[in-house]
C-alpha cells in the first residue's frame, strides 16, 4: 500500500474513534418584542428512523426529534434535547437532583424512577436515565429522561437533558430503543 492512502485511512480511523459530542450553540429568540435568552441548543444526529423538527425546536430554543414523517404537533412520541451551562461548583448529580425536585414540586402526580446509566464513549460520565409516568394527568404521558454532561468546542461544560415523551399511558419499546441509541452514540 502507498504511504498517502495509508495515512488517509489512519486519519479516518482515528476520527471515527473520537467520542461523539453534540454541538452546543447559544440561541437568542424574540420574546415580548425583545430578545430573550440565550438558551442553548444541542445539535444532535437523530437516531435511525427519526428526524429533527427544526421549526418546533427553534420556537423553544431546543432540539426536537420525531419519527420520520411526523411533526412535533402530530407525533405520539418525541425526543426533546435541552442544554444549559453547568453552574460553577455544580455537578451532574447535584443538577439532576435539583431538576427532579423542581419537577416533583411542579407536578406532584408524576412519578420518577431511576432506570440506570447509559455508558458513553470518551471522558464524559454516563447519562443517568429515569422513567417518568404522568399517566394520571389530564393529558397523560410517560417516557424516559436522561441527564448528562457535554462540552462545547471551547471546553465549557453543559448539563444536557434528553427527554423521550410519549402521549398516553404506554411507551413504545422502539422509541425507548431509539433513545438508547441516541445516548450511546453521544
C-alpha positions in Angstrom: 0.0 0.0 0.0 1.2 3.5 -0.8 2.1 5.9 2.1 -0.6 8.6 1.3 -3.6 6.2 1.2 -2.3 4.6 4.4 -2.1 8.0 6.1 -5.6 8.9 4.9 -7.0 5.5 6.2 -5.3 6.0 9.6 -6.7 9.6 9.8 -10.3 8.3 9.1 -10.0 5.5 11.7 -8.7 8.0 14.3 -11.5 10.4 13.6 -14.1 7.6 13.9 -12.7 6.7 17.3 -13.2 10.2 18.7 -16.1 10.5 21.2 -19.3 11.8 19.7 -20.3 15.2 21.0 -23.3 17.3 20.3 -22.5 20.7 19.1 -23.8 23.2 21.7 -24.9 26.5 20.3 -26.5 29.6 22.0 -29.9 30.6 20.6 -31.4 34.1 21.0 -35.1 34.4 20.4 -37.5 37.3 20.2 -39.9 37.3 23.2 -42.4 40.0 24.1 -40.9 42.4 21.4 -37.3 42.0 22.6 -34.5 39.4 22.7 -34.6 36.7 25.4 -32.2 34.0 26.2 -29.8 32.8 25.3 -31.0 29.3 25.5 -28.6 26.5 24.5 -29.3 24.1 21.8 -27.6 20.7 21.4 -27.4 19.8 17.7 -27.5 16.0 17.6 -27.8 13.4 14.9 -31.3 11.8 15.1 -31.4 8.0 15.6 -32.3 5.8 12.7 -36.0 6.4 11.6 -36.1 9.8 13.3 -35.8 13.4 12.0 -35.4 16.8 13.6 -38.4 19.1 13.6 -36.3 22.2 13.3 -39.3 24.6 13.3 -40.6 23.3 16.6 -37.2 23.2 18.1 -36.3 26.8 17.1 -39.6 28.0 18.6 -38.5 26.7 22.0 -34.7 27.0 21.7 -34.2 23.2 22.0 -33.8 20.3 19.7 -36.9 18.3 18.9 -36.7 14.8 17.3 -39.7 12.9 15.9 -40.3 9.7 14.0 -39.8 10.2 10.2 -43.0 11.5 8.6 -44.2 13.2 11.8 -44.0 16.7 13.2 -43.9 17.7 16.9 -47.6 18.5 16.6 -48.6 15.2 15.1 -46.2 12.7 16.7 -47.3 10.4 19.5 -43.7 10.3 20.8 -40.9 12.9 20.7 -37.4 13.4 22.0 -36.6 16.8 23.4 -33.0 17.8 23.9 -32.1 20.8 26.1 -28.7 22.1 27.2 -27.7 24.7 29.8 -24.4 25.8 31.2 -23.5 23.8 34.3 -23.4 26.2 37.2 -20.0 26.8 38.8 -19.4 24.4 41.6 -22.2 22.1 40.5 -22.0 18.5 39.3 -24.2 16.2 37.2 -25.7 14.6 40.4 -26.4 17.9 42.0 -28.0 19.4 38.9 -30.1 16.3 38.3 -31.3 16.3 41.9 -32.3 19.9 41.6 -34.2 19.3 38.4 -36.0 16.3 39.8 -37.0 18.2 42.9 -38.4 21.1 40.7 -40.2 18.6 38.6 -41.9 16.9 41.6 -42.8 20.3 43.0 -44.3 21.5 39.7 -46.2 18.2 39.1 -46.5 16.1 42.3 -48.5 13.4 40.4 -45.6 12.5 38.2 -43.5 9.5 39.4 -39.8 9.4 38.5 -37.9 6.1 38.9 -34.2 5.5 38.2 -33.6 3.1 35.4 -29.8 3.0 35.3 -26.9 4.6 33.5 -26.1 4.6 29.8 -22.4 4.4 29.2 -20.8 6.8 26.7 -17.6 6.9 24.7 -15.0 9.4 25.8 -14.4 11.2 29.1 -18.0 12.2 29.9 -19.8 10.4 32.7 -22.7 8.1 31.8 -26.1 9.5 31.2 -28.4 8.9 34.2 -31.7 7.5 33.0 -35.1 7.7 34.8 -38.5 6.6 33.8 -41.4 9.0 34.3 -45.1 8.4 34.5 -47.7 11.1 34.4 -50.5 8.8 33.3 -52.9 10.3 35.8 -52.7 13.8 34.3 -55.5 15.3 32.2 -53.1 14.8 29.2 -51.3 11.7 30.2 -47.7 11.0 29.2 -45.0 8.5 30.0 -41.4 8.3 29.0 -37.7 8.4 29.9 -35.5 11.3 30.8 -31.7 11.2 30.8 -29.3 13.7 32.4 -25.7 14.0 31.2 -22.9 16.4 30.6 -21.3 17.7 27.4 -18.7 20.3 26.4 -18.7 22.9 23.7 -15.7 23.5 21.5 -14.3 26.0 24.0 -14.4 23.4 26.7 -17.3 24.9 28.7 -19.4 22.2 30.4 -23.2 21.9 29.8 -26.0 20.0 31.5 -27.8 18.1 28.8 -31.4 16.8 29.4 -32.8 14.3 26.8 -36.5 13.7 27.3 -38.4 10.9 25.5 -42.1 11.7 25.9 -45.0 9.5 24.7 -48.6 10.8 24.7 -50.8 8.4 26.6 -50.1 5.7 29.1 -47.7 3.5 27.1 -44.1 3.9 25.9 -43.4 2.1 22.6 -40.2 -0.1 23.1 -39.0 1.0 19.7 -39.0 4.6 20.9 -37.1 3.7 24.0 -34.5 1.8 21.8 -34.1 5.0 19.7 -33.4 7.0 22.8 -30.8 4.4 23.9 -29.1 4.5 20.5 -29.0 8.3 20.7 -27.5 8.3 24.1 -24.9 5.6 23.4 -23.8 7.4 20.3 -23.3 10.7 22.1 
